[in-house]
């Protein structure tokens, strides 16, 4: 069986285009600010330049550091999870899972170590949620792990 990868991070091409557009906006806005300061005029154009610089910086931050990559990888060995505001970060090995519960927008997993995981999937698109549930049922049937709807 193939692995299922769900990744919501924007592409590198779109990220570079956004950074270039933000750099252009910052350069033009900084030019307007400097030109208005040299003319000793603090007016609408000066404040528009200030807003342009702030928007450019915000855009650069949004596409680089403030972007969190929602990522889920389901394969035959483990369930890799990197979702925000989850207690589970990392992987859950299928050999340690004793039972799986499938809810509308969440999953529960019981392990041999006595840990119970509740994985909230409400941030995902419906199609991705459906694919995860289908793939999860396939894995549970192949590995003979009991599963149930909740």
C-alpha positions as CSV (number, residue, x, y, z in Angstrom):
1,X,0.0,0.0,0.0
2,X,1.2,3.5,-0.8
3,X,1.6,6.1,1.9
4,X,-0.9,9.0,2.2
5,X,0.7,12.4,2.6
6,X,-1.3,15.5,3.5
7,X,0.6,18.8,3.4
8,X,-0.9,22.2,3.5
9,X,2.3,24.2,3.2
10,X,2.4,26.6,0.2
11,X,4.7,25.8,-2.6
12,X,8.2,27.3,-2.9
13,X,7.3,29.0,-6.2
14,X,4.3,30.8,-4.6
15,X,6.5,31.6,-1.5
16,X,9.2,33.2,-3.7
17,X,6.6,35.1,-5.7
18,X,5.1,36.5,-2.5
19,X,8.5,37.5,-1.2
20,X,9.4,39.3,-4.4
21,X,6.0,41.1,-4.5
22,X,6.4,42.1,-0.8
23,X,10.0,43.4,-1.5
24,X,8.7,45.5,-4.4
25,X,5.9,46.9,-2.2
26,X,8.4,47.7,0.6
27,X,10.8,49.4,-1.8
28,X,8.1,51.6,-3.5
29,X,6.6,52.5,-0.1
30,X,10.0,53.3,1.4
31,X,10.7,55.5,-1.6
32,X,7.4,57.4,-1.0
33,X,8.2,57.8,2.7
34,X,11.7,59.1,2.0
35,X,10.5,61.5,-0.7
36,X,7.8,62.9,1.6
37,X,10.3,63.3,4.5
38,X,12.7,65.2,2.2
39,X,9.9,67.5,1.2
40,X,8.9,68.0,4.9
41,X,5.4,66.8,4.1
42,X,3.7,64.4,6.4
43,X,0.4,63.8,4.6
44,X,-1.7,61.0,3.2
45,X,1.0,59.7,0.9
46,X,3.5,59.4,3.8
47,X,1.0,57.4,5.8
48,X,0.1,55.3,2.7
49,X,3.8,54.5,2.4
50,X,4.0,53.5,6.0
51,X,1.0,51.1,5.5
52,X,2.7,49.7,2.4
53,X,5.9,48.9,4.3
54,X,3.9,47.3,7.1
55,X,1.9,45.2,4.7
56,X,5.1,44.1,2.9
57,X,6.8,43.0,6.1
58,X,3.6,41.2,7.2
59,X,3.4,39.4,3.9
60,X,7.0,38.2,4.2
61,X,6.4,37.0,7.7
62,X,3.2,35.2,6.7
63,X,4.8,33.2,3.9
64,X,8.0,32.4,5.8
65,X,8.1,32.2,9.6
66,X,4.4,32.4,10.6
67,X,3.3,29.6,8.3
68,X,2.7,26.3,10.1
69,X,2.8,23.2,8.0
70,X,-0.1,21.0,8.6
71,X,1.3,17.6,7.8
72,X,0.0,14.0,8.1
73,X,1.7,10.9,6.7
74,X,0.0,7.6,6.9
75,X,2.1,4.6,5.9
76,X,2.4,0.9,6.8
77,X,4.8,1.5,9.7
78,X,3.6,4.6,11.5
79,X,1.1,7.5,11.7
80,X,3.2,10.7,11.5
81,X,1.4,13.8,12.8
82,X,2.4,17.5,12.8
83,X,-0.8,19.4,13.5
84,X,-1.1,22.6,15.6
85,X,-2.5,22.4,19.2
86,X,-2.2,18.6,19.4
87,X,-0.7,16.6,22.2
88,X,0.7,14.2,19.7
89,X,3.8,15.4,17.9
90,X,5.8,12.9,15.9
91,X,4.8,9.3,15.1
92,X,2.6,6.5,16.5
93,X,3.9,3.1,15.4
94,X,1.2,0.7,14.2
95,X,2.8,-2.2,16.1
96,X,2.0,-0.4,19.4
97,X,-1.6,0.4,18.5
98,X,-4.2,-1.9,20.1
99,X,-7.5,-0.1,19.1
100,X,-8.5,2.7,16.8
101,X,-11.7,4.8,17.2
102,X,-12.9,6.9,14.2
103,X,-15.1,9.9,14.9
104,X,-16.5,12.6,12.7
105,X,-13.5,14.8,12.9
106,X,-11.2,13.1,15.3
107,X,-9.4,9.8,15.9
108,X,-8.6,7.9,19.1
109,X,-5.8,5.4,19.4
110,X,-5.0,3.1,22.3
111,X,-1.5,1.8,22.6
112,X,0.2,-1.1,24.3
113,X,2.0,1.4,26.6
114,X,-1.3,2.4,28.0
115,X,-1.4,5.8,26.3
116,X,-4.6,7.0,24.8
117,X,-4.3,9.6,21.9
118,X,-7.1,11.8,20.7
119,X,-6.2,13.4,17.3
120,X,-8.3,16.3,16.3
121,X,-8.7,16.6,12.5
122,X,-11.2,19.4,12.2
123,X,-8.7,21.7,10.6
124,X,-8.4,19.5,7.5
125,X,-10.5,19.6,4.3
126,X,-13.3,17.2,4.0
127,X,-11.6,15.3,1.1
128,X,-8.4,14.9,3.1
129,X,-10.4,13.8,6.2
130,X,-12.2,11.2,4.1
131,X,-8.9,9.9,2.6
132,X,-7.4,9.6,6.0
133,X,-10.3,7.6,7.3
134,X,-10.3,5.3,4.3
135,X,-6.5,4.7,4.5
136,X,-6.8,4.2,8.3
137,X,-9.4,1.5,7.8
138,X,-7.2,-0.2,5.2
139,X,-4.3,-0.3,7.5
140,X,-6.3,-1.5,10.5
141,X,-7.7,-4.4,8.4
142,X,-4.3,-5.3,7.0
143,X,-2.7,-5.2,10.5
144,X,-5.7,-6.8,12.2
145,X,-6.1,-3.8,14.5
146,X,-9.7,-3.5,15.9
147,X,-11.4,-0.2,14.9
148,X,-14.8,1.2,15.4
149,X,-16.9,4.3,14.6
150,X,-17.5,6.7,17.5
